[in-house]
Amino acid sequence: MLAARILVTQEELSALTADERHSRQTLFLSMFHAADRALAAQRGLALRRVTVLGAGAIGGAVALQLATAGVRRLTLVDDDRVELSNLHRQHLYTTSDLGSSKVASAAARLRAHVPSAEVVEIERRIAGPCDVPLAGADFVVNTVDTPQPHIRRWVNAACVAADVPFVTGGFNQHVGLVGPLVVPGVTGCLACQERTLARRYGTTELPSADNAGRTVPAFGPLCAAVSGLMAGEIIRYLTGTGAPAIEGRTVHLDLLDLTTTGHAFERLPACEVCG
């Protein structure tokens, strides 16, 4: 059981739990790494800079989970203000934040949870690849949902050009969209995914419920599920804890029957973005 990392020695346990705040998470990492490697992986999170595009239900929750997990350098990007209709699913905000900048309110809440967190606030609308702030970023999280499909393409172009890995996520009615996680030079990019979808389904969009032209419905528990899965995959990637399940792959989570469907794609040598 020691060899299988199901149990650890008393000496390893003492080392793994020295950092009380992250002791349980470090123990979790030790299930997949030797004790010294698990400690190094946990400490390494504090050195990473993660840029989160969108501070709404999913982006805000991912930012909070990363900060409390040990990521100490975060950049939040959003141009929106807190509205009453946000509060049933965007749990970084309260009624006292109504009308306030989302990035300012979110940053304040993150610092309250983790006083040592370094949070950069950028109040900006992404209107092209040049608007994606990548200076010093080790990883990018894209949860911005408009304008589609342009925002995905802009983030994809910027991150691939800068050689920065990124992940996307969102939802459509009762279906959560987790991934893909794109690693430039390793996986295909979103342009590869679009070409694969066009060949497979005759469209560049994954099969999902269509709600075009109407106010988008949103369900807090679905947003929480998507953000939790995304945060877990990001932490796995940043700590080297196995290959993330959404690397080069999007997973659909159907909240109605709790089924998941994976949609993988490969890197295309002739891709105009990453080829």
PyRosetta script that sets phi, psi and omega in degrees:
from pyrosetta import init, pose_from_sequence

init()
pose = pose_from_sequence("MLAARILVTQEELSALTADERHSRQTLFLSMFHAADRALAAQRGLALRRVTVLGAGAIGGAVALQLATAGVRRLTLVDDDRVELSNLHRQHLYTTSDLGSSKVASAAARLRAHVPSAEVVEIERRIAGPCDVPLAGADFVVNTVDTPQPHIRRWVNAACVAADVPFVTGGFNQHVGLVGPLVVPGVTGCLACQERTLARRYGTTELPSADNAGRTVPAFGPLCAAVSGLMAGEIIRYLTGTGAPAIEGRTVHLDLLDLTTTGHAFERLPACEVCG")
pose.set_psi(1, -30.4)
pose.set_omega(1, 174.6)
pose.set_phi(2, -65.1)
pose.set_psi(2, -43.3)
pose.set_omega(2, -179.1)
pose.set_phi(3, -64.5)
pose.set_psi(3, -33.1)
pose.set_omega(3, -179.2)
pose.set_phi(4, -83.5)
pose.set_psi(4, 0.5)
pose.set_omega(4, -179.8)
pose.set_phi(5, 66.3)
pose.set_psi(5, 20.2)
pose.set_omega(5, 174.3)
pose.set_phi(6, -77.4)
pose.set_psi(6, -35.2)
pose.set_omega(6, 175.7)
pose.set_phi(7, -121.1)
pose.set_psi(7, 154.1)
pose.set_omega(7, 174.4)
pose.set_phi(8, -125.3)
pose.set_psi(8, 160.1)
pose.set_omega(8, 178.4)
pose.set_phi(9, -74.7)
pose.set_psi(9, 163.9)
pose.set_omega(9, 178.7)
pose.set_phi(10, -62.2)
pose.set_psi(10, -38.1)
pose.set_omega(10, 178.7)
pose.set_phi(11, -63.5)
pose.set_psi(11, -43.4)
pose.set_omega(11, 178.0)
pose.set_phi(12, -65.1)
pose.set_psi(12, -40.6)
pose.set_omega(12, -179.7)
pose.set_phi(13, -60.2)
pose.set_psi(13, -42.8)
pose.set_omega(13, 179.7)
pose.set_phi(14, -61.7)
pose.set_psi(14, -42.1)
pose.set_omega(14, 179.6)
pose.set_phi(15, -68.5)
pose.set_psi(15, -41.6)
pose.set_omega(15, -176.0)
pose.set_phi(16, -69.0)
pose.set_psi(16, -26.6)
pose.set_omega(16, -176.1)
pose.set_phi(17, -104.2)
pose.set_psi(17, 10.7)
pose.set_omega(17, -179.6)
pose.set_phi(18, -63.8)
pose.set_psi(18, -38.1)
pose.set_omega(18, 175.4)
pose.set_phi(19, -87.3)
pose.set_psi(19, 95.4)
pose.set_omega(19, -171.0)
pose.set_phi(20, -60.4)
pose.set_psi(20, -39.4)
pose.set_omega(20, -176.3)
pose.set_phi(21, -58.4)
pose.set_psi(21, -41.3)
pose.set_omega(21, -175.8)
pose.set_phi(22, -110.0)
pose.set_psi(22, 16.4)
pose.set_omega(22, -172.9)
pose.set_phi(23, -61.3)
pose.set_psi(23, -41.7)
pose.set_omega(23, -177.7)
pose.set_phi(24, -70.0)
pose.set_psi(24, -35.4)
pose.set_omega(24, 178.0)
pose.set_phi(25, -69.9)
pose.set_psi(25, -38.7)
pose.set_omega(25, 177.9)
pose.set_phi(26, -64.1)
pose.set_psi(26, -37.6)
pose.set_omega(26, 174.6)
pose.set_phi(27, -62.0)
pose.set_psi(27, -39.0)
pose.set_omega(27, 176.7)
pose.set_phi(28, -61.2)
pose.set_psi(28, -46.2)
pose.set_omega(28, 179.3)
pose.set_phi(29, -62.3)
pose.set_psi(29, -30.8)
pose.set_omega(29, -178.9)
pose.set_phi(30, -69.9)
pose.set_psi(30, -11.3)
pose.set_omega(30, 173.9)
pose.set_phi(31, -69.7)
pose.set_psi(31, -19.7)
pose.set_omega(31, -175.4)
pose.set_phi(32, -118.0)
pose.set_psi(32, -13.1)
pose.set_omega(32, -178.8)
pose.set_phi(33, -131.7)
pose.set_psi(33, 159.8)
pose.set_omega(33, 167.3)
pose.set_phi(34, -62.6)
pose.set_psi(34, 157.8)
pose.set_omega(34, -173.6)
pose.set_phi(35, -55.8)
pose.set_psi(35, -45.0)
pose.set_omega(35, -178.4)
pose.set_phi(36, -66.2)
pose.set_psi(36, -34.5)
pose.set_omega(36, 178.4)
pose.set_phi(37, -71.2)
pose.set_psi(37, -37.3)
pose.set_omega(37, 177.4)
pose.set_phi(38, -63.9)
pose.set_psi(38, -42.4)
pose.set_omega(38, 177.5)
pose.set_phi(39, -62.6)
pose.set_psi(39, -43.7)
pose.set_omega(39, 179.8)
pose.set_phi(40, -64.4)
pose.set_psi(40, -38.9)
pose.set_omega(40, 179.5)
pose.set_phi(41, -64.5)
pose.set_psi(41, -43.8)
pose.set_omega(41, 179.0)
pose.set_phi(42, -63.8)
pose.set_psi(42, -46.6)
pose.set_omega(42, -179.9)
pose.set_phi(43, -64.9)
pose.set_psi(43, -31.7)
pose.set_omega(43, -179.5)
pose.set_phi(44, -65.1)
pose.set_psi(44, -26.4)
pose.set_omega(44, 178.8)
pose.set_phi(45, -59.1)
pose.set_psi(45, -34.9)
pose.set_omega(45, -177.8)
pose.set_phi(46, -66.6)
pose.set_psi(46, -18.0)
pose.set_omega(46, -177.3)
pose.set_phi(47, -94.6)
pose.set_psi(47, -7.2)
pose.set_omega(47, -176.5)
pose.set_phi(48, -88.3)
pose.set_psi(48, 143.1)
pose.set_omega(48, 174.1)
pose.set_phi(49, -107.4)
pose.set_psi(49, 119.6)
pose.set_omega(49, 179.2)
pose.set_phi(50, -115.1)
pose.set_psi(50, 127.6)
pose.set_omega(50, 176.9)
pose.set_phi(51, -99.3)
pose.set_psi(51, 125.4)
pose.set_omega(51, -178.7)
pose.set_phi(52, -110.9)
pose.set_psi(52, 115.8)
pose.set_omega(52, 178.0)
pose.set_phi(53, -93.1)
pose.set_psi(53, 111.9)
pose.set_omega(53, -177.0)
pose.set_phi(54, 100.9)
pose.set_psi(54, 119.7)
pose.set_omega(54, -178.9)
pose.set_phi(55, -112.9)
pose.set_psi(55, 37.3)
pose.set_omega(55, 179.6)
pose.set_phi(56, -90.5)
pose.set_psi(56, -146.4)
pose.set_omega(56, -174.0)
pose.set_phi(57, -61.5)
pose.set_psi(57, -43.1)
pose.set_omega(57, -177.3)
pose.set_phi(58, -87.9)
pose.set_psi(58, -49.6)
pose.set_omega(58, -179.1)
pose.set_phi(59, -61.4)
pose.set_psi(59, -42.4)
pose.set_omega(59, 179.2)
pose.set_phi(60, -64.3)
pose.set_psi(60, -41.5)
pose.set_omega(60, 179.7)
pose.set_phi(61, -67.9)
pose.set_psi(61, -39.5)
pose.set_omega(61, 177.0)
pose.set_phi(62, -62.6)
pose.set_psi(62, -44.1)
pose.set_omega(62, 179.7)
pose.set_phi(63, -59.3)
pose.set_psi(63, -43.7)
pose.set_omega(63, 179.8)
pose.set_phi(64, -64.6)
pose.set_psi(64, -43.2)
pose.set_omega(64, -179.5)
pose.set_phi(65, -66.5)
pose.set_psi(65, -36.5)
pose.set_omega(65, 177.6)
pose.set_phi(66, -68.6)
pose.set_psi(66, -42.9)
pose.set_omega(66, -179.4)
pose.set_phi(67, -62.5)
pose.set_psi(67, -45.7)
pose.set_omega(67, -178.6)
pose.set_phi(68, -73.0)
pose.set_psi(68, -21.1)
pose.set_omega(68, 177.4)
pose.set_phi(69, -79.5)
pose.set_psi(69, -14.9)
pose.set_omega(69, 177.5)
pose.set_phi(70, 127.5)
pose.set_psi(70, -6.7)
pose.set_omega(70, 175.6)
pose.set_phi(71, -72.9)
pose.set_psi(71, 118.6)
pose.set_omega(71, -172.5)
pose.set_phi(72, -101.4)
pose.set_psi(72, -8.7)
pose.set_omega(72, -178.0)
pose.set_phi(73, -122.5)
pose.set_psi(73, 110.6)
pose.set_omega(73, -177.3)
pose.set_phi(74, -128.6)
pose.set_psi(74, 141.8)
pose.set_omega(74, 171.6)
pose.set_phi(75, -118.7)
pose.set_psi(75, 123.6)
pose.set_omega(75, 180.0)
pose.set_phi(76, -106.5)
pose.set_psi(76, 131.9)
pose.set_omega(76, -178.1)
pose.set_phi(77, -127.4)
pose.set_psi(77, 120.3)
pose.set_omega(77, 177.4)
pose.set_phi(78, -168.3)
pose.set_psi(78, 150.6)
pose.set_omega(78, 178.1)
pose.set_phi(79, -115.3)
pose.set_psi(79, 8.3)
pose.set_omega(79, -172.2)
pose.set_phi(80, -88.4)
pose.set_psi(80, 164.5)
pose.set_omega(80, 174.9)
pose.set_phi(81, -114.1)
pose.set_psi(81, 153.9)
pose.set_omega(81, -178.8)
pose.set_phi(82, -73.2)
pose.set_psi(82, 128.1)
pose.set_omega(82, 177.9)
pose.set_phi(83, -118.2)
pose.set_psi(83, 157.7)
pose.set_omega(83, -178.6)
pose.set_phi(84, -59.6)
pose.set_psi(84, -36.3)
pose.set_omega(84, -178.7)
pose.set_phi(85, -69.3)
pose.set_psi(85, -9.7)
pose.set_omega(85, 177.8)
pose.set_phi(86, -80.1)
pose.set_psi(86, -26.7)
pose.set_omega(86, -161.8)
pose.set_phi(87, -70.1)
pose.set_psi(87, -18.5)
pose.set_omega(87, -179.8)
pose.set_phi(88, -73.4)
pose.set_psi(88, -13.7)
pose.set_omega(88, -176.6)
pose.set_phi(89, -135.2)
pose.set_psi(89, -16.0)
pose.set_omega(89, -177.1)
pose.set_phi(90, -103.6)
pose.set_psi(90, 90.5)
pose.set_omega(90, -164.9)
pose.set_phi(91, -84.6)
pose.set_psi(91, 2.3)
pose.set_omega(91, 171.7)
pose.set_phi(92, -78.7)
pose.set_psi(92, -12.8)
pose.set_omega(92, -172.2)
pose.set_phi(93, -115.3)
pose.set_psi(93, 153.5)
pose.set_omega(93, 176.0)
pose.set_phi(94, -128.5)
pose.set_psi(94, 176.9)
pose.set_omega(94, -179.3)
pose.set_phi(95, -60.6)
pose.set_psi(95, -26.0)
pose.set_omega(95, 178.7)
pose.set_phi(96, -69.3)
pose.set_psi(96, -14.2)
pose.set_omega(96, -179.5)
pose.set_phi(97, -93.1)
pose.set_psi(97, -4.2)
pose.set_omega(97, -175.9)
pose.set_phi(98, -54.7)
pose.set_psi(98, 130.1)
pose.set_omega(98, -179.3)
pose.set_phi(99, 85.6)
pose.set_psi(99, -8.9)
pose.set_omega(99, -177.8)
pose.set_phi(100, -85.5)
pose.set_psi(100, 160.2)
pose.set_omega(100, 174.3)
pose.set_phi(101, -61.9)
pose.set_psi(101, 131.9)
pose.set_omega(101, 179.5)
pose.set_phi(102, -64.1)
pose.set_psi(102, -42.7)
pose.set_omega(102, -176.8)
pose.set_phi(103, -66.6)
pose.set_psi(103, -36.0)
pose.set_omega(103, 179.5)
pose.set_phi(104, -68.5)
pose.set_psi(104, -45.1)
pose.set_omega(104, -179.9)
pose.set_phi(105, -67.1)
pose.set_psi(105, -41.5)
pose.set_omega(105, 179.7)
pose.set_phi(106, -64.5)
pose.set_psi(106, -42.8)
pose.set_omega(106, -179.9)
pose.set_phi(107, -61.8)
pose.set_psi(107, -40.9)
pose.set_omega(107, 179.2)
pose.set_phi(108, -63.0)
pose.set_psi(108, -40.5)
pose.set_omega(108, -179.6)
pose.set_phi(109, -69.0)
pose.set_psi(109, -38.3)
pose.set_omega(109, 178.5)
pose.set_phi(110, -64.6)
pose.set_psi(110, -41.4)
pose.set_omega(110, 179.6)
pose.set_phi(111, -67.4)
pose.set_psi(111, -31.2)
pose.set_omega(111, 177.2)
pose.set_phi(112, -67.3)
pose.set_psi(112, -38.6)
pose.set_omega(112, 177.6)
pose.set_phi(113, -71.6)
pose.set_psi(113, -42.0)
pose.set_omega(113, -175.2)
pose.set_phi(114, -133.1)
pose.set_psi(114, 89.1)
pose.set_omega(114, -176.3)
pose.set_phi(115, -56.2)
pose.set_psi(115, -25.9)
pose.set_omega(115, -178.8)
pose.set_phi(116, -84.4)
pose.set_psi(116, -1.8)
pose.set_omega(116, -177.9)
pose.set_phi(117, -70.4)
pose.set_psi(117, 137.7)
pose.set_omega(117, 174.5)
pose.set_phi(118, -102.5)
pose.set_psi(118, 107.3)
pose.set_omega(118, -174.9)
pose.set_phi(119, -116.1)
pose.set_psi(119, 120.1)
pose.set_omega(119, 177.2)
pose.set_phi(120, -96.4)
pose.set_psi(120, 130.5)
pose.set_omega(120, -179.0)
pose.set_phi(121, -105.1)
pose.set_psi(121, 124.8)
pose.set_omega(121, 176.4)
pose.set_phi(122, -125.9)
pose.set_psi(122, 108.2)
pose.set_omega(122, 179.0)
pose.set_phi(123, -89.5)
pose.set_psi(123, 96.7)
pose.set_omega(123, -171.7)
pose.set_phi(124, -153.1)
pose.set_psi(124, 142.8)
pose.set_omega(124, 170.8)
pose.set_phi(125, -93.9)
pose.set_psi(125, 131.9)
pose.set_omega(125, 178.0)
pose.set_phi(126, -78.7)
pose.set_psi(126, 117.2)
pose.set_omega(126, -178.2)
pose.set_phi(127, -122.5)
pose.set_psi(127, 9.3)
pose.set_omega(127, 179.3)
pose.set_phi(128, 171.8)
pose.set_psi(128, 170.1)
pose.set_omega(128, -178.7)
pose.set_phi(129, -56.0)
pose.set_psi(129, -33.8)
pose.set_omega(129, -177.8)
pose.set_phi(130, -70.4)
pose.set_psi(130, -14.9)
pose.set_omega(130, -179.5)
pose.set_phi(131, -86.4)
pose.set_psi(131, -5.8)
pose.set_omega(131, 179.9)
pose.set_phi(132, -83.2)
pose.set_psi(132, 110.8)
pose.set_omega(132, -177.2)
pose.set_phi(133, -76.3)
pose.set_psi(133, 113.1)
pose.set_omega(133, -175.1)
pose.set_phi(134, -117.8)
pose.set_psi(134, 0.7)
pose.set_omega(134, -177.7)
pose.set_phi(135, -58.8)
pose.set_psi(135, 118.7)
pose.set_omega(135, 177.5)
pose.set_phi(136, 76.8)
pose.set_psi(136, 0.8)
pose.set_omega(136, -176.0)
pose.set_phi(137, -75.6)
pose.set_psi(137, 134.8)
pose.set_omega(137, 173.1)
pose.set_phi(138, -95.7)
pose.set_psi(138, -20.3)
pose.set_omega(138, -175.9)
pose.set_phi(139, -160.8)
pose.set_psi(139, 147.3)
pose.set_omega(139, 179.2)
pose.set_phi(140, -124.9)
pose.set_psi(140, 138.0)
pose.set_omega(140, 175.8)
pose.set_phi(141, -114.6)
pose.set_psi(141, 118.7)
pose.set_omega(141, 179.5)
pose.set_phi(142, -107.9)
pose.set_psi(142, 113.1)
pose.set_omega(142, 175.7)
pose.set_phi(143, -122.3)
pose.set_psi(143, 10.8)
pose.set_omega(143, 178.2)
pose.set_phi(144, -72.0)
pose.set_psi(144, 131.5)
pose.set_omega(144, -173.4)
pose.set_phi(145, -106.1)
pose.set_psi(145, -5.2)
pose.set_omega(145, 178.8)
pose.set_phi(146, -138.4)
pose.set_psi(146, 147.9)
pose.set_omega(146, -6.5)
pose.set_phi(147, -85.0)
pose.set_psi(147, 133.6)
pose.set_omega(147, 176.7)
pose.set_phi(148, -97.3)
pose.set_psi(148, 144.6)
pose.set_omega(148, 3.0)
pose.set_phi(149, -88.9)
pose.set_psi(149, 7.2)
pose.set_omega(149, -172.1)
pose.set_phi(150, -61.7)
pose.set_psi(150, -42.8)
pose.set_omega(150, -175.0)
pose.set_phi(151, -61.0)
pose.set_psi(151, -40.5)
pose.set_omega(151, 178.0)
pose.set_phi(152, -61.6)
pose.set_psi(152, -42.3)
pose.set_omega(152, -178.3)
pose.set_phi(153, -68.7)
pose.set_psi(153, -38.2)
pose.set_omega(153, 179.1)
pose.set_phi(154, -65.1)
pose.set_psi(154, -47.0)
pose.set_omega(154, -179.8)
pose.set_phi(155, -64.2)
pose.set_psi(155, -42.0)
pose.set_omega(155, 178.6)
pose.set_phi(156, -58.9)
pose.set_psi(156, -49.0)
pose.set_omega(156, -178.4)
pose.set_phi(157, -62.0)
pose.set_psi(157, -43.9)
pose.set_omega(157, -178.1)
pose.set_phi(158, -65.9)
pose.set_psi(158, -46.2)
pose.set_omega(158, -176.1)
pose.set_phi(159, -70.2)
pose.set_psi(159, -39.8)
pose.set_omega(159, 178.8)
pose.set_phi(160, -64.6)
pose.set_psi(160, -42.9)
pose.set_omega(160, 180.0)
pose.set_phi(161, -62.9)
pose.set_psi(161, -34.6)
pose.set_omega(161, -178.2)
pose.set_phi(162, -92.2)
pose.set_psi(162, -1.9)
pose.set_omega(162, -179.9)
pose.set_phi(163, 61.0)
pose.set_psi(163, 42.4)
pose.set_omega(163, 179.5)
pose.set_phi(164, -113.0)
pose.set_psi(164, 122.9)
pose.set_omega(164, 177.9)
pose.set_phi(165, -66.7)
pose.set_psi(165, 151.1)
pose.set_omega(165, -179.1)
pose.set_phi(166, -151.9)
pose.set_psi(166, 164.8)
pose.set_omega(166, 178.4)
pose.set_phi(167, -135.7)
pose.set_psi(167, 149.3)
pose.set_omega(167, 175.5)
pose.set_phi(168, -119.6)
pose.set_psi(168, 159.3)
pose.set_omega(168, 178.3)
pose.set_phi(169, -167.8)
pose.set_psi(169, 156.0)
pose.set_omega(169, 179.4)
pose.set_phi(170, 179.4)
pose.set_psi(170, -154.2)
pose.set_omega(170, 179.7)
pose.set_phi(171, -157.5)
pose.set_psi(171, 160.2)
pose.set_omega(171, 174.2)
pose.set_phi(172, -141.0)
pose.set_psi(172, 107.0)
pose.set_omega(172, -175.7)
pose.set_phi(173, 54.6)
pose.set_psi(173, -111.1)
pose.set_omega(173, -176.4)
pose.set_phi(174, -99.0)
pose.set_psi(174, 10.2)
pose.set_omega(174, -177.3)
pose.set_phi(175, -113.0)
pose.set_psi(175, 121.8)
pose.set_omega(175, 175.0)
pose.set_phi(176, -86.4)
pose.set_psi(176, 140.7)
pose.set_omega(176, -179.1)
pose.set_phi(177, -114.8)
pose.set_psi(177, 110.6)
pose.set_omega(177, -176.4)
pose.set_phi(178, -113.2)
pose.set_psi(178, 113.3)
pose.set_omega(178, -179.4)
pose.set_phi(179, 93.9)
pose.set_psi(179, -178.6)
pose.set_omega(179, 11.0)
pose.set_phi(180, -84.2)
pose.set_psi(180, 163.5)
pose.set_omega(180, 169.0)
pose.set_phi(181, -99.0)
pose.set_psi(181, 119.4)
pose.set_omega(181, -175.9)
pose.set_phi(182, -106.7)
pose.set_psi(182, 126.3)
pose.set_omega(182, 175.7)
pose.set_phi(183, -115.0)
pose.set_psi(183, 104.7)
pose.set_omega(183, -177.6)
pose.set_phi(184, -53.7)
pose.set_psi(184, 133.5)
pose.set_omega(184, -179.7)
pose.set_phi(185, 85.2)
pose.set_psi(185, -10.2)
pose.set_omega(185, -179.4)
pose.set_phi(186, -117.1)
pose.set_psi(186, -56.3)
pose.set_omega(186, 178.4)
pose.set_phi(187, -100.4)
pose.set_psi(187, 172.1)
pose.set_omega(187, 168.7)
pose.set_phi(188, -70.6)
pose.set_psi(188, 167.9)
pose.set_omega(188, 178.3)
pose.set_phi(189, -107.1)
pose.set_psi(189, -174.5)
pose.set_omega(189, -177.6)
pose.set_phi(190, -68.9)
pose.set_psi(190, -26.0)
pose.set_omega(190, 174.6)
pose.set_phi(191, -68.0)
pose.set_psi(191, -38.5)
pose.set_omega(191, 174.0)
pose.set_phi(192, -61.5)
pose.set_psi(192, -41.6)
pose.set_omega(192, -180.0)
pose.set_phi(193, -62.8)
pose.set_psi(193, -43.8)
pose.set_omega(193, -179.6)
pose.set_phi(194, -61.4)
pose.set_psi(194, -42.9)
pose.set_omega(194, 179.6)
pose.set_phi(195, -66.3)
pose.set_psi(195, -36.9)
pose.set_omega(195, 177.6)
pose.set_phi(196, -65.3)
pose.set_psi(196, -42.3)
pose.set_omega(196, 179.6)
pose.set_phi(197, -65.5)
pose.set_psi(197, -40.2)
pose.set_omega(197, 179.5)
pose.set_phi(198, -61.7)
pose.set_psi(198, -39.0)
pose.set_omega(198, 179.4)
pose.set_phi(199, -72.5)
pose.set_psi(199, -37.5)
pose.set_omega(199, -173.3)
pose.set_phi(200, -83.1)
pose.set_psi(200, -40.5)
pose.set_omega(200, -173.6)
pose.set_phi(201, -119.4)
pose.set_psi(201, -6.6)
pose.set_omega(201, -177.0)
pose.set_phi(202, 78.1)
pose.set_psi(202, 15.7)
pose.set_omega(202, 178.4)
pose.set_phi(203, -149.0)
pose.set_psi(203, 158.2)
pose.set_omega(203, 177.8)
pose.set_phi(204, -89.9)
pose.set_psi(204, -0.4)
pose.set_omega(204, -179.5)
pose.set_phi(205, -105.7)
pose.set_psi(205, 142.2)
pose.set_omega(205, 175.2)
pose.set_phi(206, -66.1)
pose.set_psi(206, 147.4)
pose.set_omega(206, 177.7)
pose.set_phi(207, -59.5)
pose.set_psi(207, 124.1)
pose.set_omega(207, 179.4)
pose.set_phi(208, -163.8)
pose.set_psi(208, 171.4)
pose.set_omega(208, 179.8)
pose.set_phi(209, -65.4)
pose.set_psi(209, 142.3)
pose.set_omega(209, -177.5)
pose.set_phi(210, -102.7)
pose.set_psi(210, 128.3)
pose.set_omega(210, -180.0)
pose.set_phi(211, -134.1)
pose.set_psi(211, 29.7)
pose.set_omega(211, -175.6)
pose.set_phi(212, -61.1)
pose.set_psi(212, 138.7)
pose.set_omega(212, 174.2)
pose.set_phi(213, 82.9)
pose.set_psi(213, 0.7)
pose.set_omega(213, 179.1)
pose.set_phi(214, -122.3)
pose.set_psi(214, 161.9)
pose.set_omega(214, 175.2)
pose.set_phi(215, -61.8)
pose.set_psi(215, 129.0)
pose.set_omega(215, -174.2)
pose.set_phi(216, -73.0)
pose.set_psi(216, 124.1)
pose.set_omega(216, 175.4)
pose.set_phi(217, -72.7)
pose.set_psi(217, 150.3)
pose.set_omega(217, 179.9)
pose.set_phi(218, -143.9)
pose.set_psi(218, 139.5)
pose.set_omega(218, -177.3)
pose.set_phi(219, -126.3)
pose.set_psi(219, 119.1)
pose.set_omega(219, -175.0)
pose.set_phi(220, -51.5)
pose.set_psi(220, -49.1)
pose.set_omega(220, -179.8)
pose.set_phi(221, -60.0)
pose.set_psi(221, -34.0)
pose.set_omega(221, 177.8)
pose.set_phi(222, -68.0)
pose.set_psi(222, -42.3)
pose.set_omega(222, 176.9)
pose.set_phi(223, -60.5)
pose.set_psi(223, -40.1)
pose.set_omega(223, 179.9)
pose.set_phi(224, -65.2)
pose.set_psi(224, -39.9)
pose.set_omega(224, 179.5)
pose.set_phi(225, -64.5)
pose.set_psi(225, -45.1)
pose.set_omega(225, -179.7)
pose.set_phi(226, -63.9)
pose.set_psi(226, -45.8)
pose.set_omega(226, -178.0)
pose.set_phi(227, -65.5)
pose.set_psi(227, -37.2)
pose.set_omega(227, 178.7)
pose.set_phi(228, -65.4)
pose.set_psi(228, -43.2)
pose.set_omega(228, 178.4)
pose.set_phi(229, -65.6)
pose.set_psi(229, -41.0)
pose.set_omega(229, 178.5)
pose.set_phi(230, -62.9)
pose.set_psi(230, -47.4)
pose.set_omega(230, -179.2)
pose.set_phi(231, -60.6)
pose.set_psi(231, -41.5)
pose.set_omega(231, 178.8)
pose.set_phi(232, -61.6)
pose.set_psi(232, -42.4)
pose.set_omega(232, 179.4)
pose.set_phi(233, -67.9)
pose.set_psi(233, -37.1)
pose.set_omega(233, 177.8)
pose.set_phi(234, -64.4)
pose.set_psi(234, -45.4)
pose.set_omega(234, 179.5)
pose.set_phi(235, -63.4)
pose.set_psi(235, -40.8)
pose.set_omega(235, 176.4)
pose.set_phi(236, -59.0)
pose.set_psi(236, -43.5)
pose.set_omega(236, -179.1)
pose.set_phi(237, -66.4)
pose.set_psi(237, -47.2)
pose.set_omega(237, -176.2)
pose.set_phi(238, -67.3)
pose.set_psi(238, -28.5)
pose.set_omega(238, -179.4)
pose.set_phi(239, -96.6)
pose.set_psi(239, -2.7)
pose.set_omega(239, -178.6)
pose.set_phi(240, 68.9)
pose.set_psi(240, 29.7)
pose.set_omega(240, -178.7)
pose.set_phi(241, -90.4)
pose.set_psi(241, 74.3)
pose.set_omega(241, -179.6)
pose.set_phi(242, 74.8)
pose.set_psi(242, 168.0)
pose.set_omega(242, 177.8)
pose.set_phi(243, -78.0)
pose.set_psi(243, 124.6)
pose.set_omega(243, 178.7)
pose.set_phi(244, -56.7)
pose.set_psi(244, 144.1)
pose.set_omega(244, -177.6)
pose.set_phi(245, -68.0)
pose.set_psi(245, -18.1)
pose.set_omega(245, -178.5)
pose.set_phi(246, -105.4)
pose.set_psi(246, 14.6)
pose.set_omega(246, 176.6)
pose.set_phi(247, -70.6)
pose.set_psi(247, 113.6)
pose.set_omega(247, -176.2)
pose.set_phi(248, 68.4)
pose.set_psi(248, 30.1)
pose.set_omega(248, -172.9)
pose.set_phi(249, -159.8)
pose.set_psi(249, 137.9)
pose.set_omega(249, 172.5)
pose.set_phi(250, -105.7)
pose.set_psi(250, 138.3)
pose.set_omega(250, 177.1)
pose.set_phi(251, -115.2)
pose.set_psi(251, 129.1)
pose.set_omega(251, 174.4)
pose.set_phi(252, -96.9)
pose.set_psi(252, 128.8)
pose.set_omega(252, 175.6)
pose.set_phi(253, -111.4)
pose.set_psi(253, 112.7)
pose.set_omega(253, 179.8)
pose.set_phi(254, -90.6)
pose.set_psi(254, 113.0)
pose.set_omega(254, -175.5)
pose.set_phi(255, -70.2)
pose.set_psi(255, -19.5)
pose.set_omega(255, -177.0)
pose.set_phi(256, -71.3)
pose.set_psi(256, -36.5)
pose.set_omega(256, -179.7)
pose.set_phi(257, -129.0)
pose.set_psi(257, 7.1)
pose.set_omega(257, 177.9)
pose.set_phi(258, 57.7)
pose.set_psi(258, 32.5)
pose.set_omega(258, 173.7)
pose.set_phi(259, -93.3)
pose.set_psi(259, 153.2)
pose.set_omega(259, 175.6)
pose.set_phi(260, -122.1)
pose.set_psi(260, 145.5)
pose.set_omega(260, 178.0)
pose.set_phi(261, -131.0)
pose.set_psi(261, 126.4)
pose.set_omega(261, -179.7)
pose.set_phi(262, -98.4)
pose.set_psi(262, 141.6)
pose.set_omega(262, 178.5)
pose.set_phi(263, -127.9)
pose.set_psi(263, 98.2)
pose.set_omega(263, -177.9)
pose.set_phi(264, -90.7)
pose.set_psi(264, 157.5)
pose.set_omega(264, 175.5)
pose.set_phi(265, -148.3)
pose.set_psi(265, 157.7)
pose.set_omega(265, -177.5)
pose.set_phi(266, -109.8)
pose.set_psi(266, 163.5)
pose.set_omega(266, 174.7)
pose.set_phi(267, -73.7)
pose.set_psi(267, 127.9)
pose.set_omega(267, -177.9)
pose.set_phi(268, -99.5)
pose.set_psi(268, 120.1)
pose.set_omega(268, -177.7)
pose.set_phi(269, -56.5)
pose.set_psi(269, -29.8)
pose.set_omega(269, -177.9)
pose.set_phi(270, -92.6)
pose.set_psi(270, 10.0)
pose.set_omega(270, -178.6)
pose.set_phi(271, -60.0)
pose.set_psi(271, 134.6)
pose.set_omega(271, -178.1)
pose.set_phi(272, -73.8)
pose.set_psi(272, -13.8)
pose.set_omega(272, -179.1)
pose.set_phi(273, -102.3)
pose.set_psi(273, -50.0)
pose.set_omega(273, -173.8)
pose.set_phi(274, -113.7)
pose.set_psi(274, -3.8)
pose.set_omega(274, -176.5)
pose.set_phi(275, -72.2)
pose.dump_pdb("model.pdb")
